[in-house]
Amino acid sequence: MAEEEPLGGAQQVLRRLKPKLIDTLSADPAFVLQHADSLSLLARHEYKQVKALTDPSKQAQDLLDHVINKGPTAAEQLLQLLTGKEMQDTFPNLLFLKELPVNDQRAAGGNEVSRKRGQTFESEENLPAKQTCKDGSKMVVEKDLMRVARNIGRSWRAIGTGALDIPSVKLDQILEDYPHSHVDRVFAMLRYWSTLKRQEATAANLHSLLSQDDWALPPDSIDFLLDPILDP
């Protein structure tokens, strides 16, 4: 019988912290899954399998298991993602990852984390250089999305399917996740669009989508998206 290959440092850290991570990430596993997918941490069939699960805890558990089984590189990438500002803002309880013992940080590739984070996982709000695409377009950040969300009313589903091209099944899921807060569900919809569009999630693009056809929003509610980027 073949011996099981020993886990690398980052894999060991993820496996040891699994119960705490599952509990934390279960609050919005779809958000983590989309970011993991953008980094190609899962194969397509693994992504579809995790996405199809209806139990948030099971989604978080299977996502972690898949990444741990991928090897030390994938595990280190996930740890870097989870210690980035966007994840820390979305899941405040992840703060404990930044307070790991030094040995754990080294085992997880901690010496490389701070350098790579500046290249890959910094939020657009942290680095002015990250606020623009190569063509100079301003990327939307979460405070933009929240401001827009406050100006979208009962037509949010029509906007989601017609303007943002979001599947109805995803909108149903968002409604289930945020049944009591209209602004939170609209914000989740816009954040999902931003995650999917990646480099196309510019302020100008969002403004254009929300300015057309029957779902057009009043100009004074979205024109701030066209404000120029101010030099720091």
N, C-alpha and C positions, 0 to 999 in steps of 0.2 A: 504494500500500500504506500503510495507516494506521500512524502511528508509535506505538510502544509507550509507554504512559503512564509517566512517571518514578515511581519508587518513593518513598514518603514516608520520613521518618527511621526510624521504628520498623520499617518493612518492610526497609529497607536493613540495619539491625542484625540482624534475624532471618535474612536471607539470608546475610549474612557469617558468622554464627555457626552456620549450619545443620549443618555436619559435627559440630561439638562437641555441639550440642543433640541431634542424632539419636543420637549415641553414648550420651549421658546418659539421654535419655528412653526409649530402647529397653529399659531395665531394667523398666519398667512402663508402657507406652504407654496401656494401658486406663485407668489411674488419671488420666492427663492428659486423655484423651479425655472421660471423664465430667465432669471439671471444665470443660473447654472447652464441652461441651454444656450444662452448667448456666448458662453465660454466653451461650448462643446464638451462639457464634462460628462454628458450621457450620450449613448447611442440613440438613434431615433426610436428604436423599439422600446428602449428603457424609458425614454422621455414619455412616450405614449402610455406606457404601462403605469407610470407614476401619476400622470395627469388624469388617467381614467379612475383612479381611486377616489372614493367619496369620503373616506375618513381622514381628516387633516393629520392626525397623529401617524397614521399608516403612511400617508404621503411623505411626511418628514422622515420617518424611519427608513422607508425604501430608498429615498433620495440619498440619505447618508450611507446606507449599505452599498448602493451602487458605486458611489464615489470612493468609498474605502476599498472596495474590491478592484477598483481601477488601478490602484498603485499609489506610490508616494507623491508623484507629480500632481495628479488630480486632487489628492487629499490636501496638498499644500495650497493649490489654487483655490479650493473651497474655503480653507481657513483664511486666506488673504481676502476673499470676497466677504466673508462674515465679519472681518475686522474693519472693512471699509466703512466710510461715513454713511453711505446710503442705507446699508443694512443696520448699522448702529442706530441711525435715526428711526428706522422702521421698527426695529426690535430692540428697545432700550435695554432689555435684560441680557443682550449679548455683550454688554460692557465687560462682563467677567473674562472674556477672551483676551482683553488687553491687559488683564491683571494676572495672567498665568505665570507660574514660576519660570525663572529664566531658563531652566533646563527644558521645560516644555516648549518654550518659544524657540530655542535652538533646535530641538528635535523636529519641530514643525517647519524648519527653514526660516526661523525668525530673523536671522541676519539679512535675509533677502527681502523680507516682507516690506520693510520701510522703504527700500529702494524701489521695488516693483510697484508698491502702492501708488507712488507718485506718477508712475507711467501708465497704470492701468485702472486702478480702482478709485481714484480721487473723484469726489463729486464735482460737478460743474460749478457748484457754489464755492468750492474751496480754491480752485486755481483759475484765475482769469483766463489763462490760455486755453483752458478746457471749455470755455463758454462758447466757442465758435467752431464751426466745421471748417474744412479746408477751403470752402468757397466763401468763408467769412460770415455765414449765416449764424445767428445766435441760437444756441440750443435752449430748449425749455428746461427749467429746473422746477423742483417741486413747489416752490412758492408761486411760480407762474400758474401751475396746474390748479393749485388751491384757489387762486384768485379767479381763474376761469370757472371753476366748479361752482363758486358762489353765484355765478351769473347764469347758470343753466337751470332751467325749470323743469316742468313736467314732461317736456319733449326730450328728455335725456336719452331715452331708448332710441328714438328716431335719429337723434344725432349720432348715437353709437353705431347703429347699423348703416345709416345713410351717409354720414360724413366721415366717420372714422373707420368704417369697414370692419367692425368688431362683430363676431358671430353672436347670434341670439343666445346660444347656449352659454356663452361667457357672461353675457349681461344677466341671464337668469342666475348664474352662480354669484355674481356680484350683489344682486338683489337679496339673495339668501344670506350672504355674508354681512350685509349692512342693511337689515330690514328697518331700522329705526332712525337712520340718519341719511337724509337725502344728499347732503353735501359730501359726506364720506363715500357714498356709493358713486357719485359722479366723479369725485377725485380718484377713486379706485379705477374707474373706467378710463380716465385720462392717463393715469399712470401706466395702465396696461398698454394703451396705445403707444406711449412714449417708449416703453420697454421693447415692444415689438418693432417699432420703426428705427430704433437705434440712431444712426447718424442722420436719418431723415426726420427725426423728431425735433425740428427747428421751430422757433417761435413764428417765423413767417409762414411756414407750412401749416401749422395749426390755425393761424389766423385765416389763411386762405380757405381751409376746410370748413371753418365755422362761419364763413361770410357768404355762403352760397345756398341757393335753393330755399326750400320752405323752412329749413331749420336755422337760417341765418340769424346770428345774435346781433343785438344793437351794437353799432360801431363803438360807442363809448364804453362798452363792457369788455372789449377785447383789443382795442387799438393800442393798449399799452404793450402788447406783444411786438409791436413794430418799433418800439422805442430803441434808439441806437445804444450800442454798448459803450458805456463810459469807461474811459481809461482809468486804471486804478491810481 
